Amino acid sequence: MRWGRAAAVAAAAAVGAGAAVLAASRAASDFSVRPRETPPAGGGGLRVQASADGRIELTRSGETLRPGRYALEWGPDGSGPDGTGPVAGSVPAAGLGSGRSGRAVVGEVIGTTDRTVVRRLESGTAPPDGTAVRITPRVLVGDPSTALGLDFTEPLVRGELGPMPAWYLSGARDLCVVAVHGPGEDRQQVLPLLPLLTRLKVQVLAVTYRNDEGAPRSPDGLSHFGETEWRDVEAAVQLALSGGFGRVLLHGWSIGATTALHFLERSPWRDSVRGVVLDSPVLDVRGAARRQAARRGVPDALAVLGARAAEGRAGLDGAAADRLALGLGLNAPVLLMQSPDDTVADPGPARRLAASREDLVLYREFPGAEHAALWNADPAGYEETLRRFLTPLL
């Protein structure tokens, strides 16, 4: 449901202006407590202008100008990625009327005009001119075998709410990387890192947690921004340790990184953690909730109310959030990576955390990157930073 429709339904169902605002703020909070894939900051409207000779020309926007590698996804008949109909000004894509969709991977920007951006077409076939597309950081899809040709198994992590599926990749070392994806994502978020982790011969356990597809639902069906989900990560750590791995490294993205911090703050198993990688951690939940709503087109004043509603619905512990932001639970080396251009997680809290825990935290920024898409902005730089951090811990 688009924001405009959600607001209209909420307002129509409410009696009186105060009730309407309350209902609308609750609807806005759903973007955080019932997370799904974050839309482009520009609100969509991207389309293919032309393509030839391994190049593709796209509508100029903040998203298409970002450095690095991304995927393009599209649907039938020039419709938007959500299937809601043609983007204004788009031309129906010939040959796609049968309901087919597609995807391709694009690389660095190689040219710009006032209205368009030209990027290198790295893989896949460009759709016909005029096709509406979405740009996404998900350059690899599938599982480790279909995406990368890597062998893996699918153990079940036994959590307090029930079994949760995971991917496990073996390695010669006794260090197990427990990968915790962010909201609106799934285990596929770890796929770009698997070639490096495989070369380093570490074990990898890519986990799911409550409310993920295939995993149990939480009692209220809501995200609690890591305050309950950390127990699912604890169950994954226990599984890794029971396999004889002895040492664990947590790697989390966005709220997945925040969940790892909750684990370090609260779990009796925290001393088994050899190191931590935090990619775009959300250290200011209310601010991130407000920005999430704004990215969906919610007016600023209502986005603020929606953030407060999300905080209340999730039952957030303000004191616990303050401790996380100060890094008081850290007891192992940390690689903290953030973008100064993140439109969801303000980089300020990450910088303050790094400054307050210089004894443990190595801080790196990736200019031009979007939230939890740091690898996309600079794949080689991200992997080299990660390799240098991990090598002494092996």
NORZIDA-V321473 format. One record per pair of residues at least 6 apart in sequence whose ideal C-beta (glycine too) atoms are under 8 Angstrom apart, sorted by sequence separation. I is the first residue (numbers start at 1). J is the second residue. If there is no record, write none. Layout:
I	J
I	J
This chain:
14	20
40	46
50	56
51	57
58	64
75	81
79	85
80	86
86	92
96	102
111	117
112	118
127	133
141	147
144	150
145	151
157	163
158	164
181	187
198	204
208	214
209	215
210	216
211	217
218	224
223	229
252	258
263	269
264	270
282	288
294	300
323	329
370	376
14	21
50	57
74	81
79	86
80	87
111	118
140	147
144	151
145	152
156	163
157	164
181	188
182	189
197	204
208	215
210	217
211	218
241	248
252	259
263	270
327	334
338	345
340	347
354	361
369	376
370	377
375	382
1	9
14	22
48	56
49	57
73	81
75	83
78	86
79	87
109	117
110	118
140	148
144	152
156	164
157	165
179	187
181	189
210	218
240	248
252	260
298	306
339	347
353	361
366	374
369	377
374	382
375	383
11	20
14	23
48	57
49	58
77	86
78	87
109	118
110	119
143	152
156	165
157	166
181	190
251	260
264	273
293	302
294	303
338	347
354	363
368	377
369	378
10	20
13	23
14	24
48	58
49	59
109	119
110	120
156	166
179	189
194	204
211	221
218	228
250	260
263	273
293	303
367	377
47	58
108	119
154	165
155	166
179	190
211	222
237	248
366	377
11	23
46	58
47	59
78	90
107	119
108	120
154	166
211	223
264	276
291	303
338	350
351	363
366	378
10	23
11	24
46	59
78	91
106	119
107	120
154	167
155	168
237	250
250	263
290	303
293	306
338	351
350	363
10	24
45	59
58	72
78	92
106	120
107	121
153	167
154	168
179	193
190	204
250	264
290	304
293	307
336	350
46	61
77	92
78	93
106	121
107	122
152	167
153	168
261	276
366	381
10	26
45	61
56	72
77	93
105	121
106	122
152	168
190	206
260	276
290	306
366	382
7	24
10	27
46	63
76	93
104	121
105	122
152	169
215	232
233	250
261	278
289	306
290	307
336	353
9	27
46	64
78	96
104	122
105	123
151	169
210	228
260	278
289	307
336	354
347	365
42	61
74	93
77	96
104	123
105	124
150	169
151	170
187	206
210	229
7	27
42	62
76	96
77	97
104	124
167	187
177	197
187	207
209	229
257	277
261	281
287	307
6	27
40	61
41	62
42	63
75	96
76	97
103	124
104	125
166	187
187	208
257	278
286	307
289	310
364	385
41	63
74	96
76	98
102	124
104	126
186	208
210	232
257	279
286	308
289	311
40	63
76	99
102	125
104	127
144	167
167	190
209	232
250	273
257	280
258	281
334	357
3	27
6	30
48	72
76	100
143	167
208	232
209	233
248	272
249	273
252	276
257	281
258	282
286	310
325	349
3	28
76	101
102	127
144	169
169	194
177	202
179	204
181	206
207	232
247	272
248	273
249	274
250	275
251	276
252	277
254	279
257	282
258	283
285	310
286	311
336	361
338	363
340	365
75	101
171	197
176	202
177	203
179	205
181	207
186	212
207	233
229	255
233	259
237	263
246	272
248	274
249	275
250	276
251	277
252	278
253	279
254	280
285	311
327	353
334	360
335	361
336	362
337	363
338	364
339	365
341	367
345	371
74	101
171	198
173	200
175	202
176	203
177	204
178	205
179	206
180	207
181	208
186	213
233	260
247	274
249	276
250	277
252	279
253	280
254	281
255	282
258	285
325	352
326	353
330	357
333	360
334	361
335	362
336	363
337	364
338	365
339	366
340	367
341	368
342	369
343	370
344	371
362	389
73	101
74	102
169	197
173	201
175	203
176	204
177	205
179	207
241	269
249	277
251	279
254	282
325	353
332	360
334	362
336	364
337	365
338	366
339	367
341	369
342	370
343	371
344	372
73	102
74	103
106	135
169	198
171	200
172	201
173	202
174	203
176	205
178	207
180	209
207	236
226	255
230	259
234	263
252	281
285	314
327	356
331	360
333	362
335	364
337	366
339	368
341	370
342	371
73	103
171	201
173	203
225	255
229	259
230	260
233	263
237	267
326	356
327	357
330	360
339	369
47	78
72	103
96	127
171	202
205	236
238	269
241	272
285	316
326	357
330	361
339	370
71	103
72	104
96	128
171	203
223	255
226	258
230	262
237	269
339	371
71	104
72	105
95	128
170	203
171	204
225	258
226	259
229	262
230	263
234	267
327	360
71	105
72	106
93	127
94	128
105	139
169	203
205	239
226	260
327	361
339	373
70	105
71	106
93	128
96	131
168	203
169	204
205	240
226	261
227	262
234	269
237	272
339	374
44	80
69	105
70	106
168	204
226	262
230	266
237	273
285	321
338	374
44	81
69	106
93	130
167	204
168	205
203	240
230	267
337	374
69	107
91	129
92	130
93	131
103	141
167	205
168	206
283	321
339	377
68	107
69	108
91	130
166	205
167	206
47	87
68	108
90	130
91	131
166	206
183	223
203	243
46	87
67	108
90	131
147	188
166	207
283	324
284	325
45	87
47	89
67	109
90	132
166	208
203	245
283	325
44	87
45	88
47	90
148	191
164	207
165	208
65	109
143	187
147	191
150	194
164	208
64	109
87	132
143	188
164	209
337	382
86	132
142	188
148	194
164	210
65	112
141	188
144	191
148	195
202	249
56	104
140	188
150	198
164	212
295	343
337	385
142	191
161	210
165	214
295	344
56	106
138	188
141	191
144	194
155	205
157	207
159	209
164	214
165	215
209	259
335	385
81	132
138	189
140	191
157	208
159	210
164	215
335	386
60	112
65	117
72	124
78	130
80	132
81	133
140	192
163	215
164	216
291	343
292	344
60	113
64	117
69	122
74	127
78	131
79	132
81	134
139	192
162	215
163	216
180	233
291	344
60	114
78	132
80	134
161	215
162	216
276	330
291	345
335	389
55	110
60	115
64	119
72	127
161	216
178	233
265	320
281	336
291	346
59	115
60	116
61	117
159	215
161	217
276	332
278	334
288	344
333	389
59	116
60	117
74	131
75	132
159	216
161	218
225	282
275	332
276	333
277	334
278	335
280	337
281	338
288	345
58	116
59	117
74	132
178	236
193	251
262	320
265	323
273	331
274	332
275	333
276	334
277	335
278	336
279	337
280	338
287	345
288	346
57	116
58	117
74	133
178	237
265	324
270	329
273	332
274	333
275	334
276	335
278	337
280	339
287	346
57	117
58	118
73	133
74	134
225	285
271	331
275	335
277	337
333	393
57	118
58	119
72	133
73	134
190	251
270	331
284	345
56	118
72	134
178	240
262	324
280	342
282	344
283	345
284	346
55	118
56	119
72	135
73	136
261	324
265	328
266	329
282	345
55	119
56	120
71	135
72	136
176	240
189	253
265	329
280	344
281	345
284	348
55	120
56	121
70	135
71	136
264	329
280	345
284	349
54	120
55	121
70	136
71	137
258	324
261	327
264	330
283	349
49	116
54	121
70	137
71	138
176	243
264	331
283	350
71	139
164	232
185	253
261	329
264	332
70	139
176	245
185	254
261	330
281	350
51	121
56	126
69	139
71	141
166	236
174	244
175	245
178	248
180	250
182	252
283	353
64	135
160	231
161	232
164	235
174	245
176	247
177	248
178	249
180	251
181	252
182	253
183	254
63	135
159	231
160	232
164	236
174	246
175	247
176	248
177	249
178	250
179	251
180	252
181	253
182	254
183	255
278	350
159	232
166	239
174	247
175	248
176	249
177	250
178	251
179	252
180	253
182	255
183	256
175	249
177	251
182	256
51	126
58	133
157	232
160	235
181	256
182	257
159	235
180	256
58	135
158	235
180	257
48	126
51	129
157	235
48	127
50	129
157	236
180	259
48	128
49	129
180	260
48	129
158	239
2	84
48	130
157	239
47	130
48	131
47	131
155	239
47	132
48	133
46	132
47	133
45	132
46	133
227	314
44	132
46	134
227	315
46	135
225	314
227	316
44	134
224	314
227	317
254	344
222	313
223	314
224	315
225	316
254	345
280	371
222	314
224	316
280	372
227	320
279	372
40	134
280	374
39	134
40	135
279	374
279	375
182	280
37	136
175	274
277	386
277	389
275	389
275	390
254	371
254	372
275	393
253	372
274	393
249	390
249	393
38	184
37	184
35	183
36	184
37	185
35	184
32	183
193	375
189	372
192	375
34	221
185	372
192	379
196	383
200	387
34	222
35	223
202	390
33	222
34	223
33	223
182	372
193	383
196	386
200	390
32	223
196	387
200	391
202	394
32	225
193	386
200	394
175	393
175	394
35	255
173	394
137	370
137	372
137	373
139	376
137	375
137	376
38	292
41	295
43	297
32	288
39	295
32	289
38	295
39	296
31	289
29	289
32	292
31	292
32	293
31	293
29	293
28	293
31	296
31	298
28	296
28	298
28	302
32	306
28	303
31	306
32	307
25	302
28	305
29	306
33	310
24	302
28	306
29	307
32	310
27	306
25	305
26	306
29	309
33	313
21	302
24	305
25	306
28	309
29	310
33	314
24	306
32	314
25	308
26	309
21	305
25	309
29	313
26	313
7	298
3	296
4	297
3	297
3	298
7	302
68	368
67	368
68	369
41	343
66	368
67	369
66	369
70	373
66	370
68	373
38	344
70	376
63	370
69	376
68	376
68	377
66	376
67	377
68	378
69	379
66	377
67	378
68	379
41	370
38	371
